Amino acid sequence: FKEVRFEDSLFEDCYFEDVTSSETFFENCTIISTVFYNTDLYEHKFINCRLINSTFMKEKEGCHLDFEEDNDFLIYLVSFLGSLSVLPGNIISALLMDKIGRIKMIGEWGC
């Protein structure tokens, strides 16, 4: 499930296996005798739900990301600032290369 919103639904005797979801939510649902095996469906994805005799087995391993709209801007900003931070070093290197020379810049190795 990439982006699914279950509302006012009944799940009975279901088996969810190897489910990866970023924007899937269960809202006002009743979930009875259901097994969640190797999923990334965590508590915050069940909003006002009733879980009756349901089991969560073996949560997904690895990096768990929830892609929110706020994160998109933050990821772009960090990437942009990282690229911008190397700009002074590139300018200084170019100026030094003109003054000192390319061979001396990389280190002259005599034979």
Secondary structure by P-SEA (a helix, b strand, c coil): ccbbbbccccccccccccccccbbbbcbbbbcccccccccccccccccccccccccccccccccccccaaaaaaaaaaaaaaaaaaaaaaaaaaaaaaacccccccccccc
